[in-house]
Amino acid sequence: MFNYSHIYSNTTTSSSKMAAPIIETCHVACCANRTPNVVSWSREGTIAFGTCNSVALYDPQERRVVAVLNGHTGRVNAVQWVHREDCAPESHLVSGGSDNRLILWEAQNDKLRQSVECKGHTGPVCAVDALHVNGSNILVASSAADSTVRLWLCNENKQAECLHTVPFGSGFMMDVSLTLLPGSKVPILACGGDDSRVHLYVQSNGQQLQKAMSLQGHEDWVRGVAWTSISGDLLLASCSQDCLIRVWRLRAKCETDTGEKDNHTTIKMKEDVFEVRDTVFAVSLETVLAGHENWVYGVHWQPALYKCGELQQPLSLLSASMDKTMILWAPEEVSGVWVEQVRVGEVGGNTLGFYGCQMSPDGSMILAHAFHGALHLWCKDQDKEGEWRPGVVISGHFNAVQDLTWDPEGEFILSVGSDQTTRLFTPWRKQDGKLPTWHEISRPQIHGYDMQCLAMVGRFQFVSGADEKVLRVFQAPRNFVENFANISGSSREKLLTSSDSANLPEGASTPALGLSNKAVFQGDLAPKTTDDQQFNSISDQYQDSYFHPLNMTEPPPEDHLLQNTLWPEVQKLYGHGFEMFCLASDSTRTVVASACKASKAEHAAVLLWSTSSWCQLQTLQCHTLTVTQMAFSPDAQFLLAVSRDRTWSLWRRNLPTAESPEPQFSLHAHTGKDNAIHSRIIWSCDWSPDSKYFVTSSRDKKVIVWGPCRLENTGNSVLPPEIKPCSSVLDVGDAATAVAFCPLLCSAKSYLLAVGLECGRILLYQWSPDQEFMGGQDWIRCAETDTLQSHALAVKRLRWRPKAGQAGCENNKKDGQTDGESETEEESSWVQLASASTDHTVKIFSINKLAL
């Protein structure tokens, strides 16, 4: 059987060293798409969900994404594991997307690979379901925005045939569900749509779909339908925007059903009947479940489980609603009346409710996905029967990730995205001895504008820029520093000492209709109130601060991330005339450079800021269009800027004087129309770790290294009269949207570079200024990400961890090893690379330098 855990060890090897792994996927941060049918939980325990144009496979036990399936060219809207009649673990997965296609994924050599592609819909696919029929054949039902439902047959020859198309005119079917009629191999399809009815179709003569009946009762759009089998009958759950759930029973009628069974008066529900192959089937309303206060978007069955004839797990139904709750329903053992067993969810917050729900095969975990893509997990408490607690689950951006950076110590990552959030990810060192896993532990900024860039200016301080003319500076509060120490395993005393804990606020909150995070100090925290406590004024009753300090030993759930992990804003920087685009800080953390969108030279200036006073130091004017990226040299002596005008500029740091003690920069080199090599926009730039060379990458598919920049014994930087390319022009075959020099050398004569492409791939190259060392070639391609590892869309940013080793693993010291001892040779051979992409994901790769 297919082993999902094997997928996690994605490795890429070089052609010359096939036995040695080079690239291993360490972490994938992502979230579910904003569609109702996009999450599915397999019987073996793997959660599949659509994220942007990909399908992510998530292991809730290991708490990590074990694979990402790339194949769609549009957003994935529906995902479903293919049901097996024998209840065996699934080996196939079907997905539908906004590219109007269906893709069937099949387990091959311990990995899911694209097997069959179904084309025919003329609109985005919104719902899918599938089951095995006649051995290895798979029957797939799909609904799309073209107002049709289609039935497909995928045969063992990996060919897809559209068996039938059901048009609904101007109507639209929101969900579909497939199963087999009781006691037969005849498929039956349930469709729920905007006509407030549930339509049932059966497959006649092995091809066409024939309408059996329509079930009426809902008073608004039917959002979800789901079949399950119990005691030879079928139960169909349908949920609607009328806030109700209806459960229908479908059974095969016997001849004895026509007569009276006894003389007692019994209440009997009205039955609708239809006939299939000389068998009469009856459908009746089983129950109506009322408990949600808003639209019900999803239902999911937990089938009854029998073992040796004894009931091991009773039948239950899970529902998710826009009222931010999930309810677990089940019939009472004695009366059979359906009642609410468990209700979990959120109260307050700025989320917009749940789009769908799933339950683990053993019923110990339930999962919902929300409007902003976040997954919400609850686990059954084994010690307290009937109680559920929030569980640790993956999280990530729900729109394009624009920028990211490592902290100076390489212990966590900050990222910003078009979802208007700044997120912080760090390894969680669990107490059970398992390997650390990466998680989001703070959301320092939840903004009203799309985020574009950020730069670290201290261990726990950063500057961010968004689609506004203001830069904002944030400082970590005391509660975050303490929780970061608990989760990451770092020394709390050391972190608080380095953070000047005496002046730190406890946390932060965002006032109503505000964009600035307001600091919350110890005296601002609201005291706990009792029922009989009287408020002196309205302002006492409705306090501005909603922050509550938490002592966390594990990554927080989504509601705490939204409310209790903000960082206070300590400064606003004004000076730019248009939306912010890029930021950079120097290695001494004393200067920040910023640039905004520009169509004229006057707006394309780079502004320099002092991190001590947050005053504007200087305006650097050279470019005529938007500066797309900037980078300070590691020795802090140079500032490099690249622009949409296809040129770069190099600025040299001047020695401080009595008149100008603050850092000042002057222009020392730049390219113009006469000597520019790049013919398209220059997207990215970076410096070699020794500050001798810098690299530029462009939409023209070219990567070029420039220099050298020499240092004299006096410590003053000296530039040759003209900076020229010192490498051959590297054509990477696609627009090069990101580039980064590894801070550690491959050898005494070669550097390691990572290049991110517009197609989502990441390439690794060795470059040497000494061509004789590389056999006459200055560029050697070491490795690249494979299909499972690559991003689905353009790579926006690449950042190497500032030191060797793998984050979260350095603290796993052996007995007797002290903090001052260096890591082992095996550990120091690994470096880590973080990437951000417009496919909504942040990925971290571990790269083995010894295998290069």
N, C-alpha and C positions, 0 to 999 in steps of 0.2 A: 504493500500500500504506500501511497505517496506520503513522504515525510516532510512536512512543511519546515521543520527546523533546519533542514539542509540548505534551504534557500538563503538563510542569513549569511552563510559564509561565502558571499559573492567575492570572488577574487579575479583579478586580471593579471596576466603574466606577459612578460615581454617575449617576443618571438625567439630571442636567442637564449632565454632562460625559462623554458616552459614549466619547469618543476617548481620554481620559487614564486610565491604569491607577491604581488607588488601592491595592489590596491584592494583594501577591504572596506566594505561599508560599515561604519561604526554606528551611525545614527541617522534617522530620517525623521524630521519634524514636519508634520502635515496634519490636515484636518479634513473632515468630510465636506463634500459639496452641498450646496444649498438646494437640495432636492429631496423629496420624501422617500424614494425607493432606492437609496444609494448605499445602504449598509446591509450586509448579510452575514450571519454567523453559522459556520459549518458544524457538522456533528463532531468533527475531530477537534474543534475548539478554536479555529482560525477565523478572525473577523476580516472580511473583505469589504472595502469601502472605496468609493470613487473620490479622488482628490485631484482637482483640475482635470487634466486630460489623461490621468493614469488611474490604475487600480492598485491600492495599497493592501498588503496582507499583513495583518497585525496579530501578534500572539499576546493575549491578555495575561497569560501566566508569566512569560518572559518580559512583558511590558516593553516590547520593541517591534518595529516594523521589520518583518523578515524578508520582504520582497516588494518591489514596485513593478507593476506590469505596464509597459508602455506600448501603445498600439493605436489608440484613438487620436484623431487630429482635432477633436472638439471635446467639450466638457463631458465627462462621464456622468450620466443622469440616473442610471439604474444598474444594480449589481445583484446577482442571485446565484448561489450555489445550485447545481443541478441535482434535483432530488433522485434518490435511488429507492426503488420499491422494497428492497430488502433491508432498508435502514442502515446500510453500510456507509462508512465515511465517503464523502464526495471526492471525485477525482476530476470533475469538470466545473468550470465557472463560466457564466455568461454575463456580458456587460453591454449596455447600450448607451450611445452618446449623442451629443449635439451635431456630430458629423453624419447623422442619419444612418449609422451602421450598428450592427450587432457583431460582437466578437465572442467566439467560443474558445475558452482557454482549456488546455488539456495537460494533465500531469505527464511529463516526459523526463526521465532521468532525474527524478527528485526536484523538478522545477516545473512551474506552470508556463506553458508556451502557447502562443497563438496557434490555434488549430483550424478553425473555420471562420469565415467572414460572411455575414449575411447583408446583402445590399438590396434595397428596394423601396424603403421608406423615403418619402420626399420631405420629411420634417424631422426634428429632433426626437429621438426615442426617449420616452419618459418612464416606461415600466416594462419589465421582462419577468418571465418565469419559465422554468424548463424542467423536464423529467425524462428519465430513461424509459424507452419503449422498445419492445422486440429486440432484446439483447443489447447490442452496442449502439443502436440508434438513439438519437436525442431529439425530443420534440420541444420546440421553443415557441412561446407566445410573446408577442411584443405589441405595445401600444405607442403611438407616436403623435406628434403635433399635426400630422397630415390628416387627422380625424379617421384613422384606420387602425384596426387590430389585425395583425398578420400571424399566421401559423406557419412555422418552418420545420423542416425535417433535415437534420444533420446526420448523414449516414457514416458508416465506418470508413468510407473512402475519402472522408474529409471534404465532402461536397454538401452544399446547402441548397435546398429547394423550397420555394415558397408554395405551400400547399393551398392556402386560401387567404383571401383578403376580405375583411368585413368592413365596409364603409359605414360611417356614422354621420354623413352629411356635414352639418355644422356642429355636430356634437363632438365631445372629447372624452376619451376614457382615461381616467386617472391611474387605474391599477388593474392588473390582471393576475389570475391565479389558476394554475393547472393541477389536476389530479386525475385519478382513474375512478370510474364509477364502481360502487361496491359489487364484488363478485364478478367483475369483468375486466377486460383490458381496454375498454373504451374511454378515451380521454374526455374530460369535461372541463370547460373553461368558464371562469367567472370574470366578468368585467364590471367595474364600477366607474360611473362618470358623472358629467355635469347635468344629466337629466334626472338625477336623484333616484335612479333605479339600478338594480343589480341584474345584469343580463347573463343568462346561462346558455352556453353553446356546447353541443356534443359533436364529436367527429364521426360523421357517417361515411360509409363505404371506404374507410381508411384514408380519405383525402379531405373532403369539404367539411366545413363547419356548418352545422344546422342549428338554428335557434330553438332552444327547448322552451324557455319562458323568461319573463322578466319579473323580478321580485320588487314589489312596491312597499313603501312604508317610510322611507327617509324623506325628509322635507327640504333637504339641501344637497349639495354635491356630495357624492360618495367618494371619499378620498382613498380608502384602502379596503382590500378584500383578501381573505386568507382561508384556505381549506385545511382541515385535519380529519383524521379517521379515528373512530371510537366504536368498539363493539360491532363492527360490520356496517356501521352507518357513517355518513360524512357530516361534519359540522362546518358551516361557512360563516365566518365573522365578517361583518361589513361595518365600517365606521364612516362618519359623515360630518359635514360642517354644521349639522343640526345638533351637535354635541352628544349624540347618542351612538351606541353600538348595538347592532342587531345580530343575533345568532340564529341561523337557520339550520334545520335538520333535513338531510336528504337520505332517504332509505328506499330499499327495494320492497315493493308491496307483495304480500303473499295472498293466496286465494282466500285464506281464512280472515283476511282483513275486511272482507265485504260484509260479513255477518256480525251480529252482536255477540260479544264474548261472554256477557253475563247480564243479569237483570238489573244491576246497579247503575244508577245514573252517573255518568262520567263526563267531565269537561274535556272536550276534544278540540284541538286547534284546527282551523281550516287548512286543508291540504290542496296544493296544486300538483297535478300529475302530468307526466310525459312518458312516452314509451320509446325504448331503444332496444332493438333486436329482440322483440317479443317479451321484453321485461318492462314492467310498469314501475316507475320511480315516483315517489311522492316527496314534496318539499313543504315544510311547515315552519312557522316561526317558533323557535325554541324559547327565546327570551329577549328582552330589551334592557340594556344596561345603561343606566343614567347615573352619572357621577362627576363627569367632567363639566367644567364651566366655560369651555371655549371649544373651538373646532377640534375634532379628533382626527389626527392625520395618519396614524398607523396602528395596526393590530398585528400581533404575532402569537402563534399557538405554542404552548409547551405540551406536547402530546403525553397522554397517559403511558406510563412505563410499567409493564408487567414482567415478572420474573418467576418462573416455575408456577405460573398460575396466580401469583399473589401480586397485588398492586404495590409497586415500589414508589411510584411517583404519580400523584393524581393529575388529572387534566386541569390545565389553567390557561388563561388568556391574558396577555399583556397588551396594554393600550397606551398610546402617547398622544398628548394634546398640546395645543397652543396655550393652555392655561399653566404651562411649565411643570406639569406633573405626569407621572406614569402610574397606572393602577394595575394591580394584578388581581384578576377575577378568577373565581373558582366556584363550582357547585358544592353546596353543603352535602356532607356525607349522608345524612338521614333524609332530608327533605328534597334534595336535588335542586334547591333554589340557588341561583347564581348570586353571589354576594362579593363585595369588595374585601379582599384579603390584606393587601398592602398598598399603600400610597407613598410614593417618594417624589421628590422634586425640589424646586426652588421657591423661595418667597422673596419678592422684591428683585433688585438687580435691574440691569438694562438689557436682558435677553428677551427674545420674542417667542419663546416657547419651543416645543419639540416637534421635529418633522417626522420622526419615525422611531421605532423601538425594536430591540432584539433581545433574546434570552439565550443564555448558555445552554448547552445540551443537558447538563445535569441540574439546571435550574438554580444554581448557586449565585449567578451573576445576571444582572439586567443592565441593558445599555440603551441610551437614547442619544440622538444627535440633534443639535439645535440649529436655530436660524443662522448663527454665525459659524457653523461648522464644528463647534466643539462637541466632543464626545463626553457623555456623562455616564459614569459607571457606578453601580451600587452592588455591594457584595453581601450575601446573607451572613449574619453574625452566627458563628457556630456555637458560641457560648450562651447567647440570648435568643431563644426561639421566637421567631416572628419579627425580629428586628433586622434592619438593613443599615449598612454604613457606606458612605462614599468611598470609592476605590481609586487607586492611582491609575491614570490612563493617559494615553498620548494626547498631545495638543500641538497646535501650530497655526501659522497664518492662514487666513481664508481668502487672501488675495495676493497679488504679486509681492515677493520679497525684494526690496530695492537695495538694501545695504546691510552689512554685518561687520562686526569686529570682535576680536578677542580682548579680554582684559589683559593688563600688562603681565600678570602672572600665568596666563594661559589656563585659568581654572573655569572660566565660563565664557559664554558667547552672548552678545547683544545683537539683535536684529530689528530692523524696521521694515514696514511694508505698507502697501496701498490699502490695507485693511484698517489703517489709522491707529495702529498699535506699535509699541516697542516691547519686545519680549526678551526674557533672559533665560538661557538654558545652561544647565550644569549637570555633571554626573552625580547620581545619587548613590552614595556608598551605603548599601543596605547592611543591616546587622546580621543577616542570615548567612553571610560569607559568600554570597553570589557576586558575580562580576558587576561592577557599576553599570547603570543604564542612565542615559541622558533624559532629562525632563525639564519642562518649563516650571520654574519656581517663583517667577515674579513677572508682572506686567507693569513696568515702571511708568509707562505713559499710555493712556487711552485718550486719543485726540479727536478733534473734529475735522481735521484735514488729513489727506493722504500723506504718509510719512515718506521721505525720500532719502535721507542720509543721516549719519551719526558719526561721532568720533569720541573716543575715550580720552579724558583729560586727568585721570587719576584712577586709583584702584576701584573706587566706587563712585565715580562721577563721570558724566558724559554730556555732550552737547548734541542736540538733534535738530534737524531741519525738515520742514514739511511744505506743502503747497500753500505757504503763507510767507510774508516778508520778514518773519521774526525767527530768530534762533532762540532755543530754550535750553537752559542748563539745569541738570538734575543731580541731586545728591542722595545717596542711599540713606534710608532711615535706620535707626537702631534695631527695629524689629526685623528688618531684612537681614542685617549683618548677623544677628543671632541665629536666625533660621537658616541662613546660608551656611553657617558653621555647623549646625546640626545635621543638615542634609549632605553636605559635601565632605564632612569629616575633618574640616580645618579647625585650627585652634581659635576658639572664640576670643580668648584674651588677646591674642596677637592681632586679630582682625579689628577688635574694638579699639585697641591701642593705636593702630595705624589709621583709624578712621576718626580720631578725636571724638570719642564717644560722649564726652561731657557736653558737647554742644549739639549733638544729633537729636532731631525730633524722633518721636516714637514711630510715626508713619505719615501718611498723607491721604487727603480726600479731595474730590473734585466738587466744588459748589454747583448747585443747579444752574444750568445754562452757562457754565464757565468752561474755559479751556485750560486754566492753570491749576496745577495740583497744589493745594494748600497744605502747608506743614501742620501736623497735629502733634502737640507736645503733651507731656504727661498730664498737665493740668487741664488740657482740653478734652481729655477722654470722658465720655459720658458715664456717670455712675449708674450702676444697676438699679432699676426701678422696681418697685413692688406694686401690686394691684391697687393698694389703697393710698399710694403716694400721690400727692397733689402737685401739679405744675403751677409755678407762679405766673408764667406768661406763655404765649404761643411760641415764642422763640426758645423757651426751655423745652417745650414738648417736641418741637420739630427742629432738632439741632442740625447745624450745617455739616457736621462731621459724621460719616458713616463708618469710619475706620475702627476696627476692633483688633487689638494686638493678639496675635496667635503664637503659640509655642509649637512649632511644627518639627517633626522628626521625619516626615516623608513629604514628597511633593504635594502641593495643595490642589484641591479640585477646582473646577472652573469658577464656581461662585466666589470662592476666596480669591482667586486670581483677579477677578473683576473688581472686587471691593477692598481687599485688605493688603494688596501688594504694590500699591502705587508708591512712587518716589516723589518727594516734594520738589517743586520747581524753585530754584534759588536765584535765577537770573534770566532776564530777557535781553536779547541783543538786537538792536534796530540799526539799519543802515542800508539794506538792500531794497531795490525797487520792485523786484518781482519774486516769484516763488523760488524757494531754496532748491538747489540741485545737488551740491556736493560739499563735503567737509573733509578736513584732514587736521591732525595734530602732530606735533613733533615729538621725538623720543624723550625730550626733557619735560614734556607736558607743560610748557610755558607759553606756547603760541598755538593758536587755532586759525586755520585758513578757511574761508567760506566763499562760495560762489553761487549765483542764482541764474535762472533762465534769462537769456538775453538774445535779442535780435540786433542790437546796436553795440558799438564799442563802449559807449559810456556805461552800459549796464553789465558788460562782460568783465568788469574789474573784479579782482580777488581782494577781499578784505581780510586783514590780519587783526587778531584780537589777543589781548593779554589775559592769561588765565588767572593772574593774581588780582588784577583790578577790573577785569572784564570791560576794559576800555578799548576802543578801536585804535590800533597802532598805526596802520598804514593802508593805503589803497594802491594796489598793483595793477596797472593798466598795460595790456599788450594785445589781448585777443579782441576779435570783432564779433564773435558769436559765443554761445554758452560754453563755459568751461565745464567739461564733462567729468573730469576726475583730477585729483591732486594727490601728491605724495611728498612728504619730507624724507630726505635721506636719513639713514639710520644714525649718522653722526650729527644730525640736526643742522648741517651747514648749508643745505640746498633745499629749495622748494621747486618741485616740478609740477607744471600744469599742462593738461592737454585739452583740446577744444574741438567743438563742432566745426570750427573753421579750418580743420585739417592740419593744424600746426601745434607745436609745443613751445613752451617758454620755460626757461631755467633761471631761477632767482638765487643769488648768493647772499648769505647772511654776513652782514658787516660787523666789525668789532665794535662793542659799545664804547661810547665816549661820555665825557662829562655832560655834554649838551644833550645827548640822546642815550641814556642808560638802557632803555628798552630795546629789544631786538629790532633791527631794521634790515630790510632786504633790498637789493638792487638787481636790475636785469643784467645778466651776463651772456646769455645766449638764447637764441630762438630761431625757429625755422620760418621761412617766408614762402611766397609763391615760387621764387626762383630756385630754392634748395629743398623744398618739401618732397619727401618720398611718398608719403601716404596720399592717396587720391580720394579717400572718403573720410568720413568722420572718425576721429581717434576716440575710441571708447574708454581705454584703460591705460594705466601706466604703473610702474613700480620700480623700486631700487634694489640693486644687489646688496647682500648683507654687509659687504665691505665698503659700501658707498662709492665704488669706482665706476659702476655702470648703471644705466637705467634702461628700461624696456618700454616700448609702446605697442599697442595692438589696435587694429582698426577694422572698420567694416569692409575695407578692401581686401580682407583675408590675410593681411601681412602682419608679421610680428618682427620687430627690429630692435636690436640692442645698440645703445649709443654710449659714447664715452671715449677714453676713460677720464674720470675726474680724479686728479691726484691730490694727495696730502703731503705737504712739506713738514719738516721737523719742527718748524715754528708753530705748527697747528693751524696755519692759515690755508684755506683751500685755494688752489690755483687751477684755473681752467685754461686749456690750450686756446689759441685764437679762435678756433672753430670746432664745435662739437660735430663729429661725423659718425656715421654708422660704423660700428666695429664688429658687426656680424653680417653674414649674408642675409638677404631678405628671405624670411621663412614664410612660405605659403601654406596655411593650415587648412585650406579647402573650403572654409566657410567664414562668415563674418566673425572676427575675434572680439568678443564683447567683454572679456575679463582676462587679466594676466597678473601673475604674482610670482616673485622670486622666493624660493625657500630660504629661510634665515640660516640654514645650515648647508655648508658646501657638500657636494657629493664626494669630492676629492680635492686635493690641493690645486687642481687646474680646471675644475669644471663646476658649473652651477646647475641647480635644478629649478626649472620653471614649470608652472602650471598655466595652461591656456584654456579658457572657457569659450565655447562657441555658441552661436545663435541657435543651433539645432539642439543644444542641451548637453553635448558631450564635453568631457574634460580630458585634455591631452597633457601628458608629462614629457618634457624634453630635458635633455642634458645639453648645456651649451658651454663651450670652451673658447676663450680668446686665442688659445694656442691650437691651431688646427692640426698640427703634427700629433698632438696628444690624442686626437679623435680620429686618426687615420686619414687626415686630409679633409674632414668634415667638421664644421663647428657646431652643427645641430645633429643630435641623435635622439630619435623618438624612443622613449623608454616604455611607455604604456599608455593606455586610454581606458576610460570607463566603458563597460559593455552596456548592452541594451537594458539590463536590469538595474544598473547603477546610474546611468545617465539621467539627466533631467529631461522632462518632456518638452520644455520650452527654453528660451534663452537664459544663459548663465549671466546674472547681473553683477556678481561680486565673488572674488576668490580671496581667502585670507588664510595664511599659514599660521599655525600655532607658534607663538614667539619663542618656544624652546622645544627641545627634543622630548620624546616620550608621549604617552597617551594620557590625556586628562582623566583624572580619577583613579589612575593606576599607580601613581608615584607613592601614594600614602599606604599602599599595601606592602608594608615593610616586613621583613622577616624578624624573628625574635632576636633581640639584641642590636638591631640596626637603628641608628639614631637619625634625627632629622638632617644632620649635616652630611650624611653619607650620600654619595652620588648613586644614580640609578645603575642598574646592571648594564652590561654591554648589549644584551638583547633588548632591553627597554630603550636604550639610547639610539638603537638602530631605527626606531619608529618615529615618524613625524606625522602630524595631523593637518589636514586641509579642510577648511569649511567653505561651503559654497551656498550662494543664495540665487534664486531663480524666479522668473515670472510664472513658473508652474506652481507657485505657492509654497514651495518646500525649502527647508534648510537641511543640507546634508553635511555630514562629517565623515571624512575618509581617513583611514589609517594607512600610511604608506611605508613600506619596508625599504629603507635605503640600501640595505645589504643585497637586496634582490635586483637592484638596478644594473 
